[in-house]
Amino acid sequence: MSEKSMQDAWVLLSRARGVGALLRLLALLSPVAALACLRVASGRTLIVVDVAVMLLAACCALVPDTHFGALAVTIFGVAWLVSVHHVLSPWSLLAALALLVFHASLAAASIAAPSAAWPSAVRRRWLRRVAVLSAACVATWLVAAIAQHNELPGSGPLIAAALALVAFAGLWASDVVLHRGEQRGR
């Protein structure tokens, strides 16, 4: 990123209003929530990870359509894998939801200028998509927690069938969510 593009990003960010400002705020706050979940789940703070993720999140808030977000999530994911031993704690669900908000806010922020006006139809569509993905995260965590609690034996065909069912449900849900908005517009 050049010095000129950074100056342009600061100028654009200074004009952020409404939804554009909210999306950039979410891009900053959702990694804080994820890092707090990491802290509670692992019982310790990883200063290097905290600083790296927050610097990358700040860069994402400034310029959301870069690869800094993927790098922040990768660093966070590696830190989670290394330091959290209770994989199905409620903190893992909360961290996943925080990362979902981070990703969704960056994706939404990258489609319009920070000062752009967002029609209510666009806001509803984005909120519907985030709600569907949040529900999928919660459902996946619940199924995994129930399977672990009941100590169900592993089964290759059962896992394959479950993954196929989840993929089908995801395609169905995305088709319903995406086309419902299109039908209303006609």
The 8 nearest C-alpha neighbors of each residue, nearest first, counted from 0:
[[1, 4, 2, 5, 3, 65, 62, 6],
 [0, 2, 4, 3, 5, 6, 7, 8],
 [1, 3, 5, 4, 6, 0, 7, 8],
 [4, 2, 6, 1, 5, 7, 0, 8],
 [3, 5, 7, 1, 6, 2, 8, 0],
 [6, 4, 8, 2, 7, 3, 9, 1],
 [5, 7, 3, 9, 8, 4, 2, 10],
 [8, 6, 4, 10, 5, 9, 11, 3],
 [7, 9, 5, 11, 6, 10, 12, 61],
 [10, 8, 12, 6, 11, 7, 13, 5],
 [9, 11, 7, 13, 8, 12, 6, 14],
 [12, 10, 8, 14, 9, 13, 7, 113],
 [11, 13, 9, 15, 14, 10, 8, 113],
 [12, 14, 10, 11, 15, 9, 113, 8],
 [15, 13, 12, 11, 114, 16, 113, 10],
 [16, 14, 113, 114, 20, 12, 19, 13],
 [15, 17, 20, 114, 19, 14, 18, 113],
 [18, 16, 20, 19, 21, 15, 114, 116],
 [17, 19, 21, 20, 22, 16, 117, 116],
 [20, 18, 113, 22, 21, 17, 15, 16],
 [19, 21, 15, 16, 23, 18, 22, 17],
 [22, 20, 18, 24, 23, 19, 25, 17],
 [23, 21, 25, 104, 19, 24, 20, 108],
 [22, 24, 60, 26, 20, 25, 21, 19],
 [23, 25, 21, 27, 26, 22, 28, 20],
 [24, 26, 28, 22, 27, 23, 29, 21],
 [27, 25, 23, 101, 24, 60, 28, 29],
 [26, 28, 24, 25, 56, 29, 57, 30],
 [29, 27, 25, 31, 30, 26, 24, 32],
 [28, 30, 32, 97, 31, 101, 25, 27],
 [31, 29, 33, 32, 28, 34, 27, 97],
 [30, 32, 28, 34, 29, 33, 35, 27],
 [33, 31, 35, 29, 30, 34, 97, 36],
 [32, 34, 94, 30, 36, 35, 97, 31],
 [33, 35, 37, 31, 36, 32, 30, 38],
 [36, 34, 38, 32, 37, 33, 31, 39],
 [37, 35, 33, 39, 90, 34, 38, 94],
 [38, 36, 34, 40, 35, 39, 41, 33],
 [37, 39, 35, 43, 44, 36, 41, 42],
 [38, 40, 42, 36, 37, 41, 35, 43],
 [41, 39, 37, 38, 42, 36, 90, 83],
 [42, 40, 83, 38, 43, 39, 82, 37],
 [43, 41, 39, 38, 40, 44, 37, 83],
 [44, 42, 38, 41, 45, 39, 37, 40],
 [43, 45, 38, 46, 42, 49, 37, 41],
 [44, 46, 48, 47, 49, 43, 38, 78],
 [47, 45, 49, 48, 44, 50, 51, 43],
 [48, 46, 50, 49, 45, 51, 52, 44],
 [47, 49, 51, 45, 46, 50, 52, 74],
 [50, 48, 46, 52, 47, 51, 53, 45],
 [49, 51, 53, 47, 48, 52, 54, 46],
 [50, 52, 48, 54, 53, 49, 47, 55],
 [53, 51, 71, 55, 49, 54, 50, 48],
 [52, 54, 56, 50, 55, 51, 49, 57],
 [55, 53, 57, 51, 56, 52, 50, 58],
 [54, 56, 58, 52, 57, 53, 67, 71],
 [57, 55, 59, 53, 58, 54, 27, 52],
 [58, 56, 60, 54, 59, 55, 53, 27],
 [57, 59, 55, 61, 56, 60, 62, 54],
 [60, 58, 63, 56, 62, 61, 57, 67],
 [61, 59, 23, 57, 58, 63, 26, 62],
 [60, 62, 58, 59, 8, 63, 57, 12],
 [61, 63, 59, 60, 64, 58, 8, 65],
 [64, 62, 59, 105, 109, 60, 65, 108],
 [63, 65, 109, 62, 66, 105, 59, 106],
 [66, 64, 67, 63, 62, 68, 59, 69],
 [65, 67, 69, 68, 70, 64, 59, 63],
 [66, 68, 70, 65, 69, 55, 59, 71],
 [69, 67, 71, 70, 66, 59, 72, 56],
 [70, 68, 72, 66, 71, 67, 73, 65],
 [69, 71, 73, 67, 68, 72, 74, 66],
 [72, 70, 52, 68, 74, 73, 69, 55],
 [71, 73, 75, 69, 70, 74, 76, 68],
 [74, 72, 70, 76, 75, 71, 69, 77],
 [75, 73, 71, 77, 76, 72, 70, 78],
 [74, 76, 72, 78, 73, 77, 79, 71],
 [77, 75, 73, 79, 78, 74, 72, 80],
 [76, 78, 80, 74, 79, 75, 81, 73],
 [77, 79, 75, 81, 76, 80, 82, 74],
 [78, 80, 76, 82, 77, 83, 81, 75],
 [81, 79, 77, 78, 82, 83, 76, 84],
 [82, 80, 78, 79, 77, 83, 84, 76],
 [81, 83, 79, 41, 80, 78, 84, 37],
 [84, 82, 41, 79, 85, 80, 40, 81],
 [83, 85, 86, 82, 41, 80, 81, 40],
 [86, 84, 87, 88, 83, 40, 41, 91],
 [85, 87, 84, 88, 83, 91, 80, 90],
 [88, 86, 85, 91, 144, 89, 140, 143],
 [87, 89, 90, 91, 86, 85, 92, 40],
 [90, 88, 92, 91, 87, 93, 140, 94],
 [89, 91, 93, 88, 36, 92, 94, 40],
 [92, 90, 94, 89, 93, 88, 95, 87],
 [93, 91, 95, 89, 90, 94, 96, 140],
 [92, 94, 90, 96, 95, 91, 97, 89],
 [93, 95, 33, 97, 91, 96, 92, 36],
 [96, 94, 92, 98, 93, 97, 91, 99],
 [95, 97, 99, 93, 98, 94, 92, 100],
 [98, 96, 94, 29, 100, 99, 95, 33],
 [99, 97, 101, 95, 100, 96, 102, 94],
 [98, 100, 96, 102, 97, 101, 103, 95],
 [99, 101, 103, 97, 98, 102, 104, 96],
 [102, 100, 98, 26, 104, 99, 29, 103],
 [101, 103, 99, 105, 100, 104, 98, 106],
 [102, 104, 106, 100, 105, 101, 99, 107],
 [103, 105, 22, 107, 101, 106, 102, 100],
 [106, 104, 108, 63, 102, 107, 103, 109],
 [107, 105, 103, 109, 104, 108, 102, 110],
 [106, 108, 104, 109, 105, 110, 103, 22],
 [109, 107, 105, 106, 110, 104, 22, 111],
 [108, 110, 64, 106, 63, 107, 111, 105],
 [111, 109, 108, 107, 106, 112, 64, 105],
 [112, 110, 109, 108, 115, 113, 107, 19],
 [111, 113, 115, 114, 110, 19, 11, 108],
 [114, 112, 19, 15, 115, 12, 11, 20],
 [113, 115, 15, 16, 112, 14, 19, 116],
 [116, 114, 112, 113, 111, 117, 19, 16],
 [115, 117, 118, 114, 18, 17, 19, 16],
 [116, 118, 115, 119, 121, 122, 18, 120],
 [119, 117, 120, 121, 116, 122, 123, 115],
 [118, 120, 122, 121, 123, 117, 124, 116],
 [121, 119, 123, 118, 122, 124, 180, 117],
 [120, 122, 124, 119, 123, 118, 125, 117],
 [123, 121, 119, 125, 124, 120, 126, 118],
 [122, 124, 126, 120, 121, 125, 127, 119],
 [125, 123, 121, 127, 122, 126, 120, 128],
 [126, 124, 128, 122, 127, 123, 129, 121],
 [125, 127, 123, 129, 128, 124, 130, 122],
 [128, 126, 130, 124, 125, 129, 123, 131],
 [127, 129, 131, 125, 130, 126, 132, 124],
 [128, 130, 126, 132, 131, 127, 133, 125],
 [129, 131, 133, 127, 128, 132, 126, 134],
 [132, 130, 134, 128, 133, 129, 127, 135],
 [131, 133, 135, 129, 134, 130, 136, 128],
 [134, 132, 130, 136, 135, 131, 129, 137],
 [133, 135, 137, 131, 132, 136, 138, 130],
 [134, 136, 132, 138, 133, 137, 139, 131],
 [137, 135, 133, 139, 134, 138, 140, 132],
 [136, 138, 134, 140, 135, 139, 141, 133],
 [139, 137, 141, 135, 140, 136, 134, 142],
 [140, 138, 136, 142, 141, 137, 135, 143],
 [139, 141, 137, 143, 138, 142, 144, 136],
 [142, 140, 144, 138, 143, 139, 145, 137],
 [143, 141, 145, 139, 144, 140, 146, 138],
 [142, 144, 146, 140, 141, 145, 147, 139],
 [145, 143, 141, 147, 146, 142, 148, 140],
 [146, 144, 148, 142, 147, 143, 141, 149],
 [145, 147, 143, 149, 144, 151, 148, 150],
 [146, 148, 150, 144, 145, 149, 143, 151],
 [149, 147, 145, 150, 146, 144, 151, 143],
 [148, 150, 146, 151, 147, 145, 144, 152],
 [151, 149, 147, 148, 146, 152, 145, 153],
 [150, 152, 149, 146, 153, 147, 148, 145],
 [153, 151, 150, 154, 146, 149, 147, 155],
 [154, 152, 151, 155, 158, 157, 150, 156],
 [153, 155, 157, 156, 158, 152, 159, 151],
 [154, 156, 158, 157, 159, 153, 160, 161],
 [157, 155, 159, 158, 154, 160, 161, 153],
 [158, 156, 160, 154, 159, 155, 161, 153],
 [157, 159, 161, 155, 160, 156, 162, 154],
 [160, 158, 156, 162, 157, 161, 163, 155],
 [159, 161, 157, 163, 158, 162, 156, 164],
 [162, 160, 164, 158, 163, 159, 157, 165],
 [161, 163, 165, 159, 164, 160, 158, 166],
 [164, 162, 166, 160, 161, 165, 167, 159],
 [163, 165, 161, 167, 162, 166, 168, 160],
 [164, 166, 168, 162, 167, 163, 169, 161],
 [167, 165, 169, 163, 164, 168, 162, 170],
 [166, 168, 164, 170, 169, 165, 171, 163],
 [169, 167, 165, 171, 166, 170, 172, 164],
 [170, 168, 166, 172, 167, 171, 173, 165],
 [169, 171, 167, 173, 168, 172, 174, 166],
 [170, 172, 168, 174, 169, 173, 167, 175],
 [173, 171, 169, 175, 174, 170, 168, 176],
 [172, 174, 176, 170, 175, 171, 177, 169],
 [173, 175, 171, 177, 172, 176, 178, 170],
 [176, 174, 172, 173, 178, 177, 179, 171],
 [175, 177, 173, 179, 174, 178, 172, 180],
 [178, 176, 174, 175, 179, 173, 180, 181],
 [177, 179, 181, 180, 175, 176, 174, 182],
 [178, 180, 182, 176, 181, 177, 175, 183],
 [179, 181, 183, 178, 182, 177, 184, 176],
 [182, 180, 178, 184, 179, 183, 185, 177],
 [183, 181, 179, 184, 180, 185, 178, 177],
 [184, 182, 180, 181, 185, 179, 178, 120],
 [183, 185, 181, 182, 180, 179, 120, 178],
 [184, 183, 182, 181, 180, 179, 178, 120]]
